[in-house]
């Protein structure tokens, strides 16, 4: 199987591998260089607790009025500015809140009292991912930053689930298994084995040289725009496949057991190889309408363990200082239990951030004992019931775009967020 056949197979198998929308120099009449550049960061990872997490068992603890049944007000723990629920006694696998905040609290930014405005999964997921509630056209932040920062890298936007709209700015890439990544990275090797190539090196070199000469000859001819674009995309696919060989040294030999750990390994290998800008990671089952407490304890510890895994492996790969992590869910859980010992959908929740240039050991916003949000002063970021605003996803996304320095980019301008200047969250990330 040659490289072109592999690309077609990946598409039919749903791996989502595609050429980038930003075309190589061929379509501009320039001589193709025969290679794609490395992307050197920052790298963006969005962790999604799909289904709606119970924030009272994580970063916004409440020990009053029966909001939870596992601890009391006096049991709430602190680390620096952070307050969190005690979970060490309930955790059987994964990482407890105690260990997570002890390890990362100094780097962690928490925003409580986030107003999702809705309590249904689909609109909530869309709103949190894009900052726009009433449109299906808007790209997720992960897709937008990939299209602005690295549209010409092969796997600019990786996604493993949850809402993943691209706004037609960048391909959505799906690589579900390490073996899939190995096959992509070694398309010229039999069964993805780089030591068993289909062709000898001198044959491969001649093929690559012929492709480059063909592309150059086609670029010199006047053609219809659609034909020219198709040829450019074909050549981009050939370059992408070659560039993916850079991933090979960073693909782990064995798959980890955790759901998020597997996703993290694929994303980190792609980041390190310079072929990816952003990744959308996700695990589900947080929709705890029944048996809320045991389900949330099991899932929150698994979720935090996946984040810890990515940060630890990023350190080993020496890209930890280039990593930006967003930790979110599309809704919260009610302050009361239903008859099935579960909690239903709630439109108030939290979001967390950690990574490059994010000032940690901070908590912005709050909820009261009824889990209702306290308004925040957009300028000082302090709680302000009289002059503050209810922080919503568009405020977060406006700040994220500014933080990533893409707020002035033409792609961001195509998808404006309705946030007035006076409501901009100034200095959110420090």
Secondary structure, DSSP 8 states (H G I E B T S, - for coil): --HHHHHHHHHHTT------SS--GGGGTS---S--------EEEEEEETT---GGGTTS---STTS-SS--GGG-EEETTEEE---TTT-SSS--HHHHHHHHGGG-EEEEEEE-S--SHHHHHHHHHHS-SS-SS---HHHHHHHHH-TTSTTSEEE-SS----TTSS--B---SHHHHHHHHTTTEETTEEEEESS-HHHHHHHHHHHHHHHHHHHTS---HHHHHHHHHHHHHHHHHHHGGGGGGGS-SS--SSHHHHHHHHHHHHHHTT--SEEEEEE-----SBSHHHHHHHHHHHHHHHHHHHHHHHHHTT-GGGEEEEEE-S-EE-SS--TTB---EESEEEEEEEETT---SEEE-EE-TTS-EE-B-TTT-SB-TTT-B--BHHHHHHHHHHHTT-TTSHHHHHT-----GGGS-TTTT-
